[in-house]
Amino acid sequence: MTEFEILNASVEDEPALCDMFLEHITANTEYISHGEIQMGVGEGDFVEGKLVARPSSNARHFWMKYIHGNITSPEDSGVFKAVGPDGDILGFCVVEIQEDGADPYGMLCDLLVKGDCRSKGVGSALLKTGLEWFAQKGISDIYLESGLNNHSAHEYFIHKGFVKVSEIYKLA
């Protein structure tokens, strides 16, 4: 991959972003974290004490509601897309400012790059754009959450300077 551009996503992009997201979590259920389960996009069963996650039957509905809310609330959230020379969306990043702490903090909600575009700088460019968006908003305390077994993402984020600060538990 030699060229791509990072742009703000628009309402017109919502179906394509949703398709990309649902295709990914269907093929890579380790992406599903408590965030997807809490918002209705994912669900899971406990098998031998371990969560086995999958997209929910209403995943499209709930994810479209989520992405629409983020795209139409530019003061509190940003949705960025990486676009290739042919206009295809190669990946996207969703960032939000959360106000439920002592001070506002940033949440990197999603960072997803199509499989054949990985290790080509797309994710790094999207992450950089998200972090710059936070900086412009005066936010320096930034978190993310990731699926329990999404080890490649964990390694990526550690490499980018994130550190593990907690674990999430769910009553079975």
C-alpha positions as CSV (number, residue, x, y, z in Angstrom):
1,M,0.0,0.0,0.0
2,T,1.6,3.2,-1.1
3,E,-1.1,5.8,-0.5
4,F,-4.2,6.5,1.5
5,E,-5.8,9.5,3.0
6,I,-7.3,10.0,6.4
7,L,-10.6,11.8,6.4
8,N,-13.5,12.5,8.7
9,A,-16.2,9.8,8.2
10,S,-19.7,11.0,7.2
11,V,-23.2,9.8,7.6
12,E,-23.0,8.3,4.0
13,D,-20.1,6.1,5.2
14,E,-22.1,4.5,8.0
15,P,-23.3,1.4,6.1
16,A,-19.8,0.7,4.7
17,L,-18.2,1.1,8.2
18,C,-20.8,-1.2,9.7
19,D,-20.3,-3.8,7.0
20,M,-16.5,-3.7,7.7
21,F,-17.0,-3.9,11.4
22,L,-19.5,-6.8,11.3
23,E,-17.5,-8.8,8.8
24,H,-14.5,-8.4,11.1
25,I,-16.1,-9.4,14.4
26,T,-17.9,-12.3,12.7
27,A,-14.5,-13.7,11.5
28,N,-12.6,-12.5,14.6
29,T,-14.8,-12.9,17.6
30,E,-11.8,-12.2,19.9
31,Y,-12.4,-8.5,18.9
32,I,-15.6,-8.5,20.9
33,S,-15.1,-6.9,24.3
34,H,-17.4,-6.0,27.1
35,G,-18.1,-2.8,25.2
36,E,-19.7,-4.6,22.3
37,I,-21.6,-6.9,24.7
38,Q,-22.9,-3.9,26.8
39,M,-24.1,-2.1,23.7
40,G,-25.9,-5.1,22.2
41,V,-23.5,-5.7,19.3
42,G,-22.1,-8.8,20.8
43,E,-23.2,-11.6,23.1
44,G,-21.7,-14.6,24.6
45,D,-22.0,-17.7,26.6
46,F,-19.8,-19.1,29.3
47,V,-18.3,-22.4,28.4
48,E,-16.1,-24.0,31.1
49,G,-15.7,-20.6,32.8
50,K,-14.6,-18.9,29.6
51,L,-16.6,-16.3,27.5
52,V,-17.4,-17.5,24.0
53,A,-18.4,-14.3,22.2
54,R,-20.2,-13.7,18.9
55,P,-22.1,-10.9,17.1
56,S,-25.6,-10.6,18.3
57,S,-28.6,-11.0,16.1
58,N,-29.2,-7.3,16.4
59,A,-25.6,-6.3,15.9
60,R,-26.3,-4.2,12.8
61,H,-29.0,-2.2,14.4
62,F,-27.0,-1.4,17.5
63,W,-23.8,-0.7,15.7
64,M,-25.5,1.7,13.2
65,K,-27.0,3.6,16.2
66,Y,-23.6,3.8,17.8
67,I,-21.7,5.0,14.7
68,H,-24.4,7.4,13.7
69,G,-24.3,9.0,17.2
70,N,-20.5,9.3,17.0
71,I,-20.5,10.8,13.5
72,T,-23.2,13.3,14.3
73,S,-21.6,14.5,17.6
74,P,-18.3,16.1,16.5
75,E,-17.7,18.0,19.7
76,D,-17.6,14.8,21.8
77,S,-16.5,12.2,19.2
78,G,-14.5,11.7,16.1
79,V,-14.8,9.1,13.4
80,F,-11.9,8.9,10.9
81,K,-11.6,6.7,7.9
82,A,-8.6,5.7,5.8
83,V,-9.4,5.9,2.1
84,G,-7.3,4.3,-0.7
85,P,-6.8,5.7,-4.1
86,D,-9.8,3.9,-5.5
87,G,-12.1,5.4,-2.8
88,D,-12.4,2.2,-0.8
89,I,-12.4,2.5,3.0
90,L,-9.3,0.6,4.3
91,G,-10.0,1.2,8.0
92,F,-11.5,3.5,10.6
93,C,-11.0,4.9,14.1
94,V,-13.7,6.0,16.6
95,V,-12.7,8.2,19.5
96,E,-14.9,9.7,22.2
97,I,-14.6,12.1,25.1
98,Q,-16.1,10.6,28.3
99,E,-17.3,12.8,31.1
100,D,-18.0,10.2,33.8
101,G,-14.7,10.7,35.6
102,A,-13.2,13.5,37.8
103,D,-12.0,15.1,34.6
104,P,-12.9,14.3,31.0
105,Y,-10.9,11.5,29.4
106,G,-10.5,10.0,26.0
107,M,-11.7,6.6,24.9
108,L,-10.3,5.0,21.8
109,C,-13.4,3.0,21.0
110,D,-12.5,1.3,17.8
111,L,-9.5,1.0,15.5
112,L,-10.0,-1.4,12.7
113,V,-8.0,-2.0,9.5
114,K,-8.9,-4.4,6.7
115,G,-6.7,-7.5,6.9
116,D,-4.9,-7.0,3.6
117,C,-4.1,-3.4,4.6
118,R,-2.4,-4.2,7.9
119,S,1.3,-3.5,8.6
120,K,1.2,-0.8,5.9
121,G,0.8,2.2,8.1
122,V,-3.0,2.6,7.9
123,G,-3.6,1.8,11.6
124,S,-0.7,4.0,12.8
125,A,-2.1,6.9,10.7
126,L,-5.6,6.4,12.1
127,L,-4.3,6.2,15.6
128,K,-2.2,9.3,15.1
129,T,-5.3,11.2,13.8
130,G,-7.3,10.1,16.8
131,L,-4.6,11.1,19.3
132,E,-4.2,14.4,17.5
133,W,-8.0,14.9,17.8
134,F,-7.8,14.3,21.6
135,A,-4.9,16.8,21.9
136,Q,-6.9,19.5,20.0
137,K,-9.7,18.9,22.6
138,G,-7.2,19.2,25.5
139,I,-7.5,15.5,26.4
140,S,-4.4,13.7,27.4
141,D,-5.8,10.9,29.6
142,I,-6.7,8.2,27.0
143,Y,-8.0,4.7,27.4
144,L,-9.1,1.8,25.3
145,E,-10.6,-1.6,25.9
146,S,-10.1,-4.7,23.9
147,G,-11.4,-8.2,23.6
148,L,-10.0,-10.7,26.1
149,N,-8.2,-12.8,23.5
150,N,-7.4,-10.1,20.9
151,H,-3.7,-10.6,21.5
152,S,-2.4,-9.0,18.3
153,A,-4.3,-5.8,19.1
154,H,-2.9,-5.9,22.7
155,E,0.7,-6.2,21.3
156,Y,0.0,-3.4,18.8
157,F,-1.3,-1.0,21.5
158,I,1.5,-1.8,23.9
159,H,4.0,-1.1,21.1
160,K,2.2,2.3,20.7
161,G,2.7,3.2,24.3
162,F,-0.5,1.9,26.0
163,V,-0.3,0.0,29.3
164,K,-2.8,-2.4,30.8
165,V,-4.5,-0.8,33.8
166,S,-7.3,-3.2,34.7
167,E,-9.3,-6.2,33.8
168,I,-13.1,-6.5,33.3
169,Y,-15.2,-9.2,34.9
170,K,-18.8,-10.2,34.2
171,L,-21.1,-12.2,36.4
172,A,-21.8,-15.5,34.7
